[in-house]
């Protein structure tokens, strides 16, 4: 039985000390001590680096020992205030919406982005939006802040679970247009490599033997002057999957400053979710939606096309 000698909250963090031989996994131990926090929430805090053991980042499977000092840095509770932010809605019925997210818009509140998110905009349009008790009401899947394109949002919990199950079973089709540096080969390929937290840079992800399975399919759409436009299909939906996978094979996404380098062509990462297909949960009818590249990304391709013709 684990006992606690120091368990106090001071401001925005909490600390505790293990006082016997320990042996439990860190995530299980914290679930035992903080019953108000779910195991999935604890895992998210661990993955984001909010929990340390003896002042060092720790993994969920770390086995706690007597004398370990655990610190939980609590992120600020984000607000779920409705905000009148314009939305581009391309389909809506009584159960769901399909929207085109613009680049620069964060999907849901998180540390550093407590307001002005897609969720705040959705709550202004749909006050009774489905909520799973977190800060992601209605959200079935997400796009990075600087990724534009199609997303489906559920209006109630039943539809949210049904759509999430389609993602889990890989029956929801998600495709992206992606510009990368260089010329990936072959013309059609598969990148299959697990993704986990980068041990050197905790805010980044990387190819990791103990990471989660990740599988990315691609085909070449067009080769340009030193770059390639790809159509990418995700069979799994890991965070930063496209960016991590293409960086790992030596063809980073253009404009991705985290896993690649700053680009003179564009100030954001060149990823656009251009195709979305799924079954309407209530009827089983398969529907598909498409989205054109935004003007900023179209201009990049035009610039590269003109450069190629002039060379």
Order of alpha helices (4+ residues) and beta strands (2+ residues): beta-beta-alpha-alpha-beta-beta-beta-beta-beta-alpha-beta-alpha-beta-beta-beta-beta-beta-beta-alpha-beta-beta-alpha
